[in-house]
Amino acid sequence: MSLGYAQKLSYKEDVGDVGMSEFFDTQDVLQHKIKQLAKMIKKSKHLVAFTGAGISTSCGIPDFRGPKGVWTLQREGKGVPEASLPFHRAAPSATHMALVELERAGILKFVISQNVDSLHLRSGIPRHKLSELHGNSFREVCPSCSTEYVRDFEVETIGLKETSRRCCDPKCGAKLKDSVLDWEDELPPKEMKAAEKHCRTADLVLCLGTSLQITPACNIPLKCIRNGGKMVIVNLQQTPKDKRASLVIHGLVDKVMAEVLQLLNMPIAPYVRVDLFQIIFNHVRSVSESKYTKWSLRVISFHGEKAPLPFIESVEVTFPDRPELKTAVLNQQPFLLKRETLKSRPLHMVLWVNFSEGCGCRFISIDLPVDFEASPDDISQDKNIVIQQLKKLANENQYCGQSSIVDRKQLPDSGKTVSTYAVATNIVQYNGLLPSRTSDVSELTNKVNGGQEKVNLDDGIDIFNNIVPSKKVRSALTNKVNGGWEKVNLDDGIGISTNSVSSQKVQSELTNEVNGGQEKINLDDGIDLSTTNSMPSKKARVH
């Protein structure tokens, strides 16, 4: 649940029961019920999930009616509860990912959600298998052609109002609207129709993390019972529908779903988030001095120049081969740099893209060579394939920060080049109850002399896919010791291998500070980033 969403809603005095007591089944009872649920799911031919705010509380998003819920605190005259991280950076819970595994196995046929946090879509539930009854804070809809746009930023309005963007279809161009309902808005007919259809067909509806109080949504699962199906409720509070359910489980929904999948021999895969952004480079010849050219560089949202870019905090532009050109630090959006340089002299820029709070990867670097007298080659890759490759690579190596160019094109009759990049900004493991974030290549630490030193990976781990090499992640290894920076000598030890060359071993033990203690980072005999190419292995640059 978005705190912004709660504040934007019209005031409503009667929001139902709030501050409800939480109940926990004893361990023996809980285990017995979990086994019952696993058997019911295994036998199900048409399983439907009906979800509420309770499945997102472990993601750092407050619920509505719990002891510290939004409506509970509102009735007590207190402010909106604090979220533990930015809403747009929330990662799916173990429950979200468990549902994805059930869907991929062909067991879960449909998901009905009352949440507006977009976490079902982010987790991997296909849009055509999802009804978002109350809308989605990250989805805009074209009222003319019905095209949907899922954003990486929270849409600024609710109540089905017009936003500041237009439909991208050149034949349409209508103003977009948000998709989130206010109190008096009717449930969207298309979403309702699909939800009711699947509940009538279902032999089992699994209600997760919902108090089942908001009408008419709370009555939809009952359509399953009327047609001979069963309903199971997993929630810490009692609900008005408990007496109609075949099984009621009072336990943490993440624990219940994780153990159910364990009984079904279905491991929950890690969640990897991949974000997109664009770099626009534009240059024109100066009228007054033909040997000079004015150029500009802009880092923008994949969703358009005027769209916010919430996951990037700042951009540093450096010129390694031109010490006379000062480094530019762009701290505010729009991230725009304007310069004038000799047209006859090519530029080599390195962009350090620094990510915002909530990203598992702290930064990446991108090499950007520019030849003013030649046009860059166009690049065109399938976006979805690139995203899947980055997810696979992050999963294999257990850290995020991998990046790749998706496409690059020069606009006709202009000096403007638009490049799209994809980067794995988060990876979350689901070990036990709560998700645990893994390491990223941008911030590792070493334990030296009993203290912590930062290992800064500055410009040298080349990550390739089988088509186009992705950009470098920082690799000039340095340590912060005695208040200053010293260089780390790993004896040329971070090797990146191909199919025919084995990687080298990292010569020092890397650790992360986690929960006040030390956690060893296992780089599996080095960082082995195998490709399908037969090129010789590259060594990370160590300065």
N, C-alpha and C positions, 0 to 999 in steps of 0.2 A: 504494500500500500504506500502510495506517495504522500509525503507530508504536504507537498505543494497541492496535490489533489484534494486532500482533506480541507485545506485552507480555502480552496477555490469553490468548494461546494456551497450552495445556498444554506443558510442556517435552518436547522430543523430541530425542534424541541424534542419530539418523540422519535428516538432512534432505536427503540426496543430495549431489552434488558442489557445492562452493561455491568462491568465489574463482577462478572459471574465467578463463582468459586470454581477452582480447578480440582479435578479428581484424578487420582493415579491408581490404576489397578496394581495389586500386589505383583511381585515378580513372577510367582508361579502362575497366577491367573493370566498375566500378560503373555507369558510364553505359550500357554495353552491356546489363547485366542489368536496369537500370531500363527500358530500351526493350523488352526481352523481356517484362517483367512488364506493362507498359502494353498490349502487344499481347494478352497472355493475358487480361487483365481485359476488354479491349474485346470479345473473342470469347466471353467467358463468358456462359452462359445462366442459371447458378445459382451465383453467387459466395457463399461463406461465409467470414467472418473469424473466426479463433481467436486471442484476444489474451491477453497475459500482462503482468507487472509492468513490462516494458521499455518499454511505450508510455506509461507515466505518469512515468518518471523526469524528463523535461523539464518536468513539471508541479510539480516540487519534492518528489516522493514517492519515497523510496529503494526500490530493488528488493530481492530476496532474495539472489541468488547472484552478483551482480556484485562487482567488486573492493571496493566499499564497501557491499555489500548487508547486510541484517539478519543472515542466517544466516552470512555470511562473517565479520562482526565478532564474532558470538556464538562461533564456533569459535576465534577468536583471543583470546577472553576479554575482548573490549572491549564497551562499552555499545552501546545502540541508536543508530544514526546520527541526526543532526539533520535535521529537515525544514526547508525554506527558508521555509515559511509554514504557517499553521494548516491542518490536514487538511480541515476543512469549507469552506475558501475555495479549494481547488485548482481551477484552471480546466482544461478539456480541452486536450490537446496538438493539434498539427497533425495527428497521426495520427487522433485521435478525430474531428476535424472533417472530415478527408478521407473517413472511413468514412460520415459523415453525408451528404456530397455524393454518394457512390456509392449510398447507400440511396435518397436522394431522386430520383436519376436512374433508379431501377429496376434497377440493376445488382447491388447487394449485396442478397441476400435474407435473410440472417440473420447475427447476431453471437453468438459463444460466447466468454464471458469467464471467466477465472480470478480476475479482480480484484474487490476488495470496495469500491472507492473511489467507486462510483456515477457515474463520469465518462462512461460511455456514455449513461446516462439523462440526465445534465445536458447533454450535447452535443446530444441530440435524437434518438437512436435510439429508436424506439417500443418500449415494453415487450414487445409481442407478437412482436417480431422480435429478442428478446434472451434468451439463457440465461445467468444468472449462477451458474455451477456451484458456487462457494464462498460464495455469498451476497452481501450488500450491507450495509456498516456503517451505512448510512443508511435501511435498509428494515426495517419491522416487519410482522409478519404475524399475522392473527387465526387461531388454530388451529381455531376453530369455523366461521366463515363464509368463510375464506380471503381476506378483504379485505386488501389491501396498503396500507401507509402509508409514503410516501417522505418523509423528514424533511430539514430543513436543518441538523440537528445529528447528531453521531455517536451512535448508540444505545449505551448504557452497558454492555451485556453481549454476549458471544458464546457460541456453543455451543447455540443454539436454546433459550435460557432465557427465562423470563418477565421482562418489563420492568415499569416502574412505570405504564404507561398501559393503557387499555382500548379496545376496539373502539367506534367512535362510532355504530354502528348501534343505535338504541334497542331493536330486537328481539333484539340479541345481547349486547353489553356484556362479552364475554369478555376476559380478560387477554391482552394481546398478547405475542408472542415475537419475539426478534431472529432474523435470518435467516442469520447467519454461522456457518459450520461450524468446529468444533474438529477436531483431528487425527483423532479416532476416529469422527467423524460421517460417515454415508454421504451421498453426493451426492444431492440432492433428485431424486426420480423424475420429477417434472414437467419440471424443467430438463433432465435427462439425456435424456428421451424426445424432446423437441424438438430438442436438439442432435444426437442420433444420426440422427434422421429427416432433418434438413437435410444432414448430412454424407453420408448415403447417396445423396441426390438431387444433391448438388453435383458440378459438373464441375471446380470449382477451389476449394480451401481455402487461404486465405492466413493463415499463422501469423506473427503479429507480436509481437516482443518477448517471446518465451517460450522457456525452455530445454527445454521438453517433457520434464520429468522426473517430475512428480507424477502418479501413477496413481490412478484409471483415466482421469483427464481427458486425459492426453497421448496416449492411444490413440484418442480419438474422431476426430481428423482422418484417421486411416488408413482409416476406413470409406469415405472418398471414393475412395481408390486401389483398394480392393477392387472397386468398382463402375465402374472405368474412368476415374475422374477424376484430377486432378493436384493435388499439394500443393506450395506454395511457402513457404519459410521465410526470414523477414527477422529476423536476430538477430546480435548481436555475438559471442556465444559459439557454439561448436559444440554440436550437440544429438544425442541418440541416434537421432533420426529423419532426420538429414541424408541418409543413403544412400537413403532412400525418397522423397526429394523430387525433383521435376523441376527445381527451381531453388532454390539457396541463395544468399542475398545477405547479405554481412557489411558492414553499413553502418548509420548512424544511421537509425532507422526513420522519424523525422520527415522527414529529408531525402529518403529513398526515396519516401515516400508523397506528399510535396509535389511532387516532380518527376514522379511518375507522373501525378498529376492535371493538372499543367501540360501534359504530352504529350497528355492526353485533353481538353484545352481546358475544364477544369472548375476554375474558381477556388474557393479555400476561403473560405467566408464567415466574417466575424467571429463570435466567440462573445459573446453578451450574456447576463449573468445577471440575473434579476429575482427579488427576494426579497419576501416578504410578512410583514406584522406587523399587529397590531391595537391599537386604542386603546379602552379601556373607560372611559366617563364615567358616574359614578353620583352622584345627589344625592337627599337626603332632607330633609324639613323638620325643623328642630330642635324638640324638644318644649318646651324651656324658653323659647326666644325664637322665636316664630313668624315674625318678620320676617327671621330669618337661616336659612340653609340650609347644612347640612354636605354637602360633596361630595368625591369622590375621583376621581383620574385614574390609570389604570394602562396602561402599554405592555407588551404581552405577545406571546408567540409565536403565530403563526397556527395552531400545532398544539395550543394549549390553554394555560390559565393556569399549569400546573405544568411545562410543557415549557421547556427552556432556549432562550435567544435569543442565539446566539453571535455574530451579526454586528452587534449594537448594543452599543456600549461605554458610552454614557451618554446621558441625556436632560436637556436644559435647558428649563425652563418659564418663559417670560417673560410679563409683562402690560404691553404697550406703552401702553395707555390708563390704566393704574392705577399710577403711580410709587410709591404707598405700599405696594404689594404687592411683596414681595421676590422676586427670581428664585430658583427652586428648581433645584438641580443634583442629579440622581439618578444616582449613580455605581455603584450595585449593583442587581442583580436581587434581588427584583422591583422594577421601576421604578414606584414608587407614591408619589403625592402626595395628602395630605389637607389640606383647608382648610375654613374656615367664613366665608361672606361674606353680604352683604345679598341677600336673595332678589329684591328689586325692581330691582336694578341688574345688567344683563347684563354678562358678562365677554367680553373678547377675549384669548385666549391664543395665543401662538406657541410651538410646540414645536420645539426644535432637536434633531434626532435625529442623534447622532454615531456613525459606524460604526467597526467594529473593524479591526484589522490584516488586510490581505488584500483589503479592499474598495477598489475603484478610486475610488469616491465617498466623500469624507470626511464629508459631512453633507448633510441636507436640512432644510428648515423646513416646518412645517405650521401653517396658520392654523386655529384652533379657536374659533369664536364660540359662546357659550353664553347662551341666554335661559332662565332658570329657570321662567318662567311660560308658556312655549310649547314644544311638542314639535318636534324637528327633523324635517325631511322625510326619509323613507326614500329610499335610493338603492340600485339593484340593477343591476349590470352583469355581463356574462359575464366571469368571471375570465380565461379563456383569451384572449378577445378583447383585454382590457386588456393582458395580458402581451405579446401579439403587437404591439400598438400601441406599447408602450414600447420593445420590441426594435427595431422599425422606426425609431422616432424616434432612438434611440441610434445606430443604424447610419447614418442619414442625416446626423447631426450630428457623428459621430465622437467622442462623449464620453458618459459616463454621468452619472447623477444625476437623470434624469427620474423623476417620480413621479405617481401618480394614485390617487384613491380608487376602490376596487372596489365596496364596498357599505357601507351604513349602515342599521342597523335599531334601533328601540327595542323592548326586550323588553316584552311585555304586562304591565300592572298593576305597573310599576316605573319608577323614574327612571333605569334603566340603558340606555345607548346604546352599541352595539358598532359600531365602524367598522374596515373592513379597507383597508389601503393596500398598494400595490405600488410598488417602486422598482427602477430599473436600477442595480445596485451594481457591476457590472463590465462592461467591454467589452475584448475581446482581439482584436488583429489578428494574422494569420499571414503575415508577410512574410519569406519565406526559411525558415530552419530553425526558429527559435524564436519563440514567441508574443511580441508586444510589446503592452504595455498602453497604451491611448490616454489622452488627457486626460479630466478630468472638470470639470464646471462649478464644483466646490466649492473647488478650489485651483489658481489660476493665478498666475504670477509675471511681473513686469516687470523688465527690465534698466534700472536707473537709476544714473547716476553710477558706472558700472563695477561695480556690485554687484547683489545680488538683493533685491527687495522683494516682499512677499506681497500679492497682490490678493485680498481677501476678498470673495466674492460673497454679500452678506447680505440677503436678503429682497426680491427683486424681479424675477426672470425668470419670467414667467407661462408655463407650458407647458400647452396645451390639447389635449384630443383632441376628437373630434367629438360627444361626449356631455356629459361633465362636465369642467370645468376641473380640472387637477391642481394640487397645492399648489406654493407658491413655493419656488424654490431661492434660497439666500442671494445678495443682490445689493447691499447697501450697500457700495460699493467703497472699500476703505481700503488704505493702504500702510504697511508698517513701515519707517520711515526714521529714522536717527539715534537708534535706541533707542526711538522712540515711534511713535504711529499718526497718519498724516495722511490726509485724505480725497482720493480720486482724482476728478478732474474729467475725464470722458470727453466733455464737451460734449454731454451727452444723446445719447450715440452708440451704445448697444446697442439696436437696434430689433427688435421682434418683429412680423412682418408677417402679414397674412391674404392671401387670394387676390387681393385688389384693391389692396393697399398694399405697396410694396416696403420691405424693411428698410433701416435706416440703417447706415452703416459705423462700425465701431469705430474711434475716433480715436487709439488707441494700440496699439503693437505688443506683443502678449502673447507671452511665452516661457516655456518650462518648462526646468528644469535636469534634464538626462537624461545619465546616465553621465559626469558631471563636465563636460559641455559644455552648449551652449545649443541648444534645439530650438524653432523658431518654431511657434506654434499658429495655424493658419489657420482663422479663423472664417468664411470664405467671405463676405466683404463684410458682416460682422456676424453675429449669431446669428439665422438665419431660421427661425422655428418656425411654418411655415404651417399653417393649419387649414382645414377645409372650411366654416367659418362666414364670414359677411360682416361681422363686427364690425371696427371701426377698430383699427389697430395700437396696442399698448401699449408704453410706454417703460419700461426698467428704471429703478427709482428710484436715483438717484445722490445720495448725501449728502455 
